[in-house]
Amino acid sequence: MDTADTAKMPRYDAAISFLFKDIDLATQLTNRLGGLEVFFFPRTQETLAGTDGLESMRQPFRRESRLNVVLFRPGWGETPWTGVEQAAIEDRWLEDQFRSLFLVLIEPRSKGVPRWVPDTHISFAWQDFGAEQAAGAIKARVQELGGHIHVETLEEKAERLKGSRNYQNRREEFQRSFEGVAAAKAAFIELKRLVRERLANLSNVLPTRVREDSSGALILMGLADPLKLVWHSHYGNSLESAALTVETWRGHPAVSDDWVIDSDRVGAKEYRPDVSPTGIVGWQMGGRVIGPAEFAEQLLSDQVERAIK
């Protein structure tokens, strides 16, 4: 291979763009892309400290990668980091007709795709296939674009497995310790505070009634459905059988210290407490762990939209 050919070789096989809330999904995906050179910038916030590094953030998506992988959900492209990355990706597809784009839909397909992506472009649904199959599909696309899967050395494999084992150890310690139980309970308390705060901010357009009963359950009235948030934890040093349950009721939800007439629980979803690779304490949802802020947002978003219509 001559010098001219070498100069044309991409620096990365894949570059991953994602919102901060999806950093755990991006981490899971990156960890499964062994054998590829991956640009993965684990940002700690969605604001840019300055403009000096903008060009270095733009180039991996504009010219230095074979494949741009976008973990898309509504809001991607609207933050400073993803706005820079989107502009670079758009410039790129004007040249290669979307061959360099691999779009991963984090939310259901009903949430749509970026307006600039043609209807004929194939997208990958995270909820249907998960990190393992997404990684396999990305590797296949990289090979189609002329890339090669690097065979891991024994040392590289050991390092990768060590990182995975360390995370599993942290999860097990979280699930079987006084500290883990306390952290999960604190996450539930924070969730209740955030739900109250968000509904208070909407009081002018959506009057709601919020009550906490003597068991600590939170009861929400005035939304599309009456809801009850219940935290179950049976042991002081273990999260075995612990769960956050979101109950849907017909009529006023039952409370621990009242007798409620003419009401029935018509549905319930359980969410198991867990800790993410980056240390977020929350609940398992859609193949990842989400914290109190995102849980509150997802819990109320559809309810508020339906209630106001």
Disulfide bonds with the S-S distance in Angstrom:
none
